[in-house]
Amino acid sequence: MSKKSNPTLIDDDAPEWSQEDFKTAKRLSEMPADFQQAIRRARGPQKSPRKVQTAVRYDADIVEAFKADGPGWQTRMNEALRDWLRTHQRA
């Protein structure tokens, strides 16, 4: 391990691992199935309407304006686009 440890992030509940800890560690796939299921965070099916992931480039000032209002900026941007569609005729 080449990274230096940050003493402020180490406590009794999460001590730094030793070489022995790494040697005896097991992969999740080696653990019992019920344990694997208990700790996996499955999101489940997405509620409709389904979102579509896309890559779009916006001007920096537009993104900054939405982000300035805090968390939820992507949802607000989506609502603004939806509002624009309601008020403008489609070609």
C-alpha positions in Angstrom: 0.0 0.0 0.0 1.7 3.1 -1.2 -0.9 5.6 0.1 -0.2 7.2 3.5 -3.0 6.7 6.0 -5.0 9.6 7.2 -5.1 9.3 11.1 -8.3 11.4 11.3 -10.1 8.7 9.3 -9.0 5.8 11.4 -10.9 4.9 14.6 -11.7 1.9 16.7 -14.8 1.0 14.6 -12.7 1.1 11.3 -9.1 0.4 12.1 -6.5 0.4 9.3 -6.0 -3.1 7.8 -2.8 -4.9 8.4 -1.1 -7.2 5.9 -2.5 -10.2 7.8 -6.0 -8.7 7.4 -5.5 -8.5 3.6 -4.2 -12.1 3.5 -7.2 -13.6 5.4 -9.9 -11.4 3.7 -12.5 -13.2 1.6 -14.3 -12.0 -1.5 -18.0 -11.4 -1.3 -18.5 -14.2 -3.8 -16.9 -16.6 -1.3 -19.3 -15.7 1.5 -22.6 -17.6 2.1 -25.4 -16.7 -0.3 -27.7 -15.3 2.4 -25.0 -13.0 3.6 -24.3 -11.8 0.0 -28.0 -11.0 -0.4 -28.2 -9.2 2.9 -25.5 -6.7 2.1 -26.0 -6.1 -1.6 -27.9 -2.9 -2.4 -30.2 -3.8 -5.2 -32.3 -0.9 -6.4 -35.0 -3.0 -8.0 -37.0 -2.0 -11.1 -37.2 1.7 -11.9 -40.6 3.3 -11.4 -42.2 4.6 -14.6 -41.7 6.7 -16.4 -38.3 5.4 -17.0 -35.4 7.8 -17.3 -33.1 7.6 -20.3 -29.4 8.2 -19.7 -27.8 10.5 -22.2 -24.8 12.8 -22.6 -25.8 16.4 -23.3 -23.6 19.5 -23.2 -25.0 22.7 -21.7 -23.4 26.1 -21.3 -21.6 26.4 -18.0 -23.7 29.3 -16.7 -26.9 27.2 -17.3 -25.6 24.3 -15.2 -24.2 26.6 -12.5 -27.6 28.4 -12.2 -29.4 25.1 -11.6 -26.7 23.8 -9.2 -26.8 27.1 -7.3 -30.2 26.1 -5.8 -28.7 23.0 -4.3 -29.4 19.3 -4.5 -32.1 18.2 -7.0 -30.8 20.5 -9.8 -31.1 17.7 -12.4 -34.7 17.2 -11.5 -35.4 20.9 -11.7 -33.7 21.0 -15.1 -35.9 18.1 -16.2 -39.0 20.0 -15.0 -37.8 23.2 -16.8 -37.5 21.3 -20.1 -40.9 19.7 -19.6 -42.4 23.1 -19.0 -40.8 24.4 -22.1 -42.3 21.5 -24.1 -45.8 22.4 -22.7 -45.5 26.0 -23.8 -43.9 25.6 -27.3 -45.3 23.9 -30.3 -43.4 21.0 -31.7 -42.1 21.3 -35.2 
